[in-house]
Amino acid sequence: MSSVRTTDSDLYSKVWSFPNLLLAVRRAAKGKRGRAAAARFEASLPDSLIELRDQLRDSKYRPEPYSSFTIHEPKRRLISAAAFRDRVVHHALCNIIEPLFESRFIADSYANRTGKGTHRAIHRCQQFARRFRFVLTCDVRQHFPSIDHEILLKVLSKTLRDERVLNLCRTIIESGAGILDQEYEHVYFPGDDLLSILRPRGLPIGNLTSQFWSNCYLNPLDHFIKRSLGCKGYLRYVDDFLLFANESDQLWRWKSDVISRLAELRLAVHEPCTQVRPVGEGIPWLGFLVYPTYRRLKRRNVARASRRLRSKVWAARNDGQHEGEALKASWQGWTAHARHANNAVLIETMRQRVGFEGMIDPGEN
């Protein structure tokens, strides 16, 4: 991985420039304009932007406290939502620094990147399944709660030259310290003493910056697997990644190497999910079972979608047009997703299972 750093010595002024802040407001408000926080900010937009610009320019910006809540699907997670003004800052920062890192990311990293995404990752997985006989499935244990602040800042500093940009990154990173402590089960790595438990760690799940910094944090691992190990079939989506090879013994050796490299990042694998298997058994990947010649949606994901859609059907029948439009959007989104699997009768089965009769035109599948 190249260690060449940007020569832009005044990157920070681009972050707080009015054009960039205006763009950040539009992106932060996308899909949220009906919410009170976004509406309040936009109602006094000139004053809000001037205040935010001055705070950033003078290095006096401080994030507000997070609002946290727990979700339980697909699994239990603590989500921490930043205040709207802070989300504007997150977008303003990422607008400027993300392109500097993008050219350093490998092509087969698919999460939270323009032109990538879940379905392209599934397609790439199937391409590799047709070329190789075995796969090593890997899952980082407690990924976001485990991200070490000191290591993250070292990774960012290899690309970011402007110290004020790094300080803004540090301010945002430190604002999330401790939020996920209850979600983290401490791991001792080689050379640790008892004080290692006090190392600041954790990125709030839900932040735009957290998603982006996750890719930055694991980028050294990506290059290690591609370059040092010489793995020709590798892809990653957030903290889930796959290594392919034609010999299972090769993948078992690589597993040990990957565990050692992750330890340098103070990360550990989730052992039950980190196994070598023949690709013909199906690869569990992003809600699908991927085989060399076909794909299936995971049964539990279908069951979860069925419950969610059934509740929306009930709401639409009781609450009228608004809920009906929400139901239609959810149905169209799910069917678009389901078509990426080879389930010829699944969509019609789902329509009958959740009770759509007379509610959605069959032609809207």
C-alpha positions in Angstrom: 0.0 0.0 0.0 1.4 3.4 -0.9 2.3 5.7 1.9 2.4 8.8 -0.3 0.4 11.6 1.5 -1.6 14.4 -0.2 0.4 17.5 -0.9 -2.7 19.7 -0.2 -1.5 21.7 2.8 -4.8 23.6 3.2 -7.3 20.8 3.0 -9.1 22.0 6.1 -10.3 25.3 4.4 -12.1 23.1 1.9 -14.0 21.3 4.7 -15.5 24.5 6.1 -16.1 26.3 2.8 -19.7 27.4 2.2 -20.1 25.4 -1.0 -19.0 22.2 0.8 -21.2 22.9 3.8 -24.2 23.5 1.6 -23.6 20.2 -0.2 -23.2 18.6 3.2 -26.6 19.9 4.4 -28.3 18.5 1.3 -26.7 15.1 1.8 -27.4 15.0 5.5 -31.0 16.0 4.9 -31.7 13.5 2.1 -34.6 11.4 3.2 -34.9 13.3 6.5 -36.5 16.6 5.6 -39.7 15.7 7.4 -37.8 15.3 10.7 -37.8 18.1 13.3 -34.0 18.4 13.6 -33.4 18.8 9.9 -36.3 21.2 9.6 -35.0 23.4 12.4 -31.5 23.6 10.9 -32.8 24.4 7.4 -35.3 27.0 8.8 -32.4 29.2 9.8 -29.9 27.9 7.2 -27.8 31.0 6.7 -27.3 31.6 10.4 -26.8 27.8 11.1 -24.1 27.6 8.4 -22.3 30.7 9.5 -22.2 29.5 13.1 -21.0 26.1 12.0 -18.4 27.5 9.6 -17.0 29.8 12.3 -16.7 27.0 14.8 -14.9 24.8 12.2 -12.7 27.6 10.9 -11.6 28.6 14.5 -11.2 24.9 15.6 -13.9 25.4 18.2 -16.3 22.8 16.9 -17.5 20.3 19.5 -20.0 17.5 18.8 -23.2 17.2 20.7 -24.1 14.1 22.7 -25.4 11.1 20.7 -28.9 9.7 21.0 -28.7 5.9 21.3 -31.3 3.2 20.8 -31.2 -0.6 20.2 -32.4 -2.5 17.2 -32.9 -6.3 17.1 -32.9 -7.2 13.4 -31.0 -8.8 11.9 -29.2 -9.0 15.2 -29.0 -6.8 18.4 -27.1 -3.6 17.8 -26.8 -0.3 19.7 -27.3 2.5 17.2 -26.0 6.0 18.1 -27.5 8.9 16.2 -25.5 12.1 15.9 -27.3 15.5 16.1 -28.2 16.9 12.7 -25.5 19.6 12.8 -22.9 17.0 13.5 -24.1 14.9 10.6 -23.6 17.9 8.4 -20.0 18.1 9.7 -19.5 14.4 9.0 -20.6 14.9 5.4 -18.5 18.0 5.0 -15.4 16.1 6.2 -16.1 13.0 4.1 -16.8 15.1 1.0 -13.2 16.3 1.1 -11.2 13.4 2.4 -12.9 10.4 1.0 -11.5 10.8 -2.6 -8.0 10.8 -1.1 -8.6 7.4 0.3 -10.7 5.9 -2.4 -7.7 5.5 -4.8 -5.9 3.5 -2.0 -8.8 1.0 -1.5 -8.8 -2.3 -3.3 -11.4 -2.9 -6.0 -13.0 -5.8 -4.1 -14.0 -3.8 -1.0 -17.7 -3.3 -1.5 -19.3 -1.5 1.6 -20.2 2.2 1.6 -18.5 3.0 -1.7 -20.0 4.6 -4.8 -20.6 2.0 -7.5 -20.2 -0.9 -5.1 -22.8 -2.3 -2.7 -24.3 -5.6 -1.6 -25.5 -6.9 -4.9 -22.2 -6.3 -6.7 -20.5 -8.0 -3.8 -22.8 -11.0 -4.2 -22.1 -11.1 -7.9 -18.3 -11.0 -7.3 -18.6 -13.8 -4.7 -20.3 -16.0 -7.3 -17.6 -15.2 -9.9 -14.9 -16.4 -7.4 -17.0 -19.5 -6.6 -16.8 -20.5 -10.2 -13.0 -20.1 -10.3 -12.0 -21.7 -7.0 -12.9 -24.9 -5.1 -12.7 -23.7 -1.5 -13.5 -20.6 0.5 -12.5 -19.2 3.9 -15.4 -17.2 5.4 -14.2 -14.6 7.9 -16.1 -12.4 10.3 -14.4 -9.8 12.6 -15.7 -10.1 16.2 -17.3 -6.9 17.6 -15.9 -4.8 14.8 -17.2 -1.3 15.5 -16.8 -1.6 19.3 -13.2 -2.9 18.8 -11.8 -0.2 16.6 -8.8 1.3 18.4 -8.6 5.1 18.3 -4.8 5.3 18.3 -4.4 2.8 15.5 -7.2 4.5 13.4 -5.5 7.9 13.7 -2.2 6.4 12.7 -3.9 4.9 9.6 -5.5 8.3 8.7 -2.3 10.2 9.3 -0.5 8.2 6.5 -2.8 10.0 4.0 -3.9 13.2 5.6 -1.2 15.9 5.8 -3.2 18.8 7.1 -3.0 18.6 10.9 -6.3 20.5 11.3 -8.1 17.9 9.3 -6.6 15.2 11.5 -7.7 17.2 14.6 -11.2 17.3 13.3 -11.1 13.6 12.7 -9.8 13.1 16.3 -12.6 15.3 17.7 -15.2 13.2 16.0 -13.5 9.9 16.9 -13.1 10.9 20.6 -16.8 11.9 20.8 -17.7 8.2 20.4 -15.3 7.0 23.1 -17.1 4.7 25.6 -20.5 4.6 23.7 -20.0 0.9 22.8 -18.1 -0.2 25.9 -21.0 -2.3 27.1 -21.0 -4.0 23.6 -17.3 -4.9 23.9 -15.8 -8.0 25.5 -12.2 -7.2 26.1 -9.5 -9.2 24.2 -5.9 -9.3 25.3 -3.4 -9.2 22.5 0.3 -10.2 22.5 2.3 -7.7 24.6 -0.8 -6.3 26.4 -0.7 -5.4 30.1 -3.7 -4.8 32.4 -3.9 -1.2 31.3 -4.8 -2.2 27.7 -8.5 -2.3 28.8 -8.3 1.5 29.2 -7.4 2.1 25.5 -10.0 4.4 23.9 -11.9 2.4 21.3 -15.2 2.1 19.4 -17.0 4.0 16.6 -20.7 4.7 17.0 -22.7 2.5 14.7 -24.8 4.8 12.4 -22.3 7.5 11.7 -21.3 8.2 8.1 -17.7 8.7 9.4 -17.8 5.4 11.2 -18.7 3.5 8.0 -15.9 5.3 6.1 -13.3 4.9 8.8 -14.1 1.2 9.0 -12.9 0.9 5.4 -9.8 2.9 6.2 -9.1 0.8 9.3 -9.3 -2.5 7.4 -7.6 -1.3 4.2 -4.1 -2.5 5.5 -5.7 -5.9 6.0 -7.0 -5.9 2.4 -3.6 -5.1 1.0 -1.9 -7.7 3.3 -4.2 -10.4 2.0 -3.9 -9.4 -1.7 -0.2 -8.6 -1.7 1.6 -10.4 1.1 -0.4 -13.6 1.0 -1.0 -13.4 -2.8 -4.7 -14.3 -2.5 -6.2 -14.0 -6.0 -9.8 -14.3 -4.9 -10.6 -12.0 -2.0 -13.4 -9.6 -1.2 -14.7 -7.7 1.8 -18.0 -6.1 2.9 -17.5 -4.1 6.2 -16.2 -6.8 8.6 -17.2 -9.9 6.6 -14.6 -11.1 4.1 -13.9 -14.1 1.9 -10.7 -15.7 0.7 -10.8 -18.3 -2.1 -8.3 -20.9 -3.2 -8.2 -24.3 -4.9 -6.5 -26.0 -2.0 -8.1 -26.1 1.5 -4.7 -26.4 3.2 -3.7 -23.1 1.7 -6.8 -21.4 3.2 -6.1 -22.9 6.7 -2.6 -21.5 6.6 -3.9 -18.1 5.4 -6.4 -18.2 8.3 -3.5 -18.2 10.8 -1.8 -15.3 8.9 -5.0 -13.3 8.8 -5.6 -13.8 12.6 -2.1 -12.5 13.3 -2.5 -9.5 11.0 -5.8 -8.6 12.6 -4.2 -8.8 16.0 -1.9 -6.0 15.0 -5.1 -3.9 14.4 -6.4 -5.1 17.8 -9.1 -7.1 16.1 -10.1 -10.8 16.5 -12.1 -13.1 14.3 -15.4 -14.7 15.3 -14.3 -18.3 15.2 -17.7 -20.0 14.5 -18.0 -17.9 11.3 -14.3 -18.3 10.3 -14.2 -21.7 8.5 -13.0 -23.3 5.3 -15.6 -25.0 3.2 -16.1 -26.2 -0.4 -17.8 -23.6 -2.5 -20.3 -26.3 -3.7 -21.9 -26.3 -0.2 -23.0 -22.7 -0.6 -21.3 -19.6 0.7 -23.3 -17.6 3.4 -22.8 -14.0 2.2 -24.8 -10.9 2.9 -28.1 -12.6 3.4 -27.7 -15.0 0.5 -26.4 -18.5 0.0 -24.2 -18.3 -3.0 -23.4 -21.3 -5.1 -21.3 -21.5 -8.2 -24.3 -21.5 -10.5 -27.2 -20.1 -8.5 -28.2 -18.2 -5.4 -30.8 -18.5 -2.6 -32.0 -16.0 0.0 -31.3 -17.2 3.5 -34.4 -18.7 5.1 -34.2 -16.5 8.2 -34.0 -13.4 6.0 -37.1 -14.4 4.2 -38.9 -15.0 7.5 -37.7 -11.6 8.8 -38.9 -9.8 5.6 -42.3 -11.7 5.9 -42.8 -10.3 9.4 -41.9 -6.8 8.4 -44.1 -6.8 5.4 -47.0 -8.3 7.3 -46.9 -5.5 9.8 -46.9 -3.0 7.0 -49.9 -4.7 5.4 -51.7 -4.3 8.8 -50.8 -0.7 9.1 -51.9 0.1 5.5 -55.3 -1.5 6.1 -55.8 0.5 9.2 -54.1 3.8 8.5 -54.9 4.6 4.9 -53.0 6.1 2.0 -49.7 7.2 3.7 -49.1 3.7 5.0 -50.2 2.2 1.7 -47.4 4.2 -0.1 -44.9 3.0 2.5 -46.1 -0.6 2.0 -45.7 -0.2 -1.8 -42.1 1.2 -1.4 -41.1 -1.7 0.9 -42.6 -4.3 -1.4 -40.8 -2.9 -4.4 -37.5 -2.7 -2.5 -37.8 -6.3 -1.2 -38.7 -7.8 -4.6 -35.8 -5.9 -6.3 -33.5 -7.5 -3.7 -35.1 -11.0 -4.1 -34.5 -11.0 -7.8 -30.8 -11.2 -7.2 -31.5 -14.8 -6.1 -32.8 -17.8 -8.1 -36.2 -18.0 -6.4 -38.6 -18.3 -9.2 -41.7 -18.7 -7.0 -40.6 -16.9 -3.9 -42.1 -13.5 -4.7 -45.6 -14.9 -5.4 -45.3 -17.1 -2.3 -44.4 -14.0 -0.2 -47.4 -12.1 -1.6 -49.7 -14.8 -0.5 -48.0 -15.3 2.9 -48.2 -11.7 4.0 -51.8 -11.1 2.7 -51.3 -8.7 -0.2 -54.5 -9.7 -2.0 -56.1 -6.6 -3.5 -53.5 -4.3 -2.1 -50.7 -4.2 -4.7 -51.2 -4.7 -8.5 -49.5 -8.0 -9.5 -47.8 -6.0 -12.3 -45.9 -4.1 -9.7 -43.6 -7.1 -9.0 
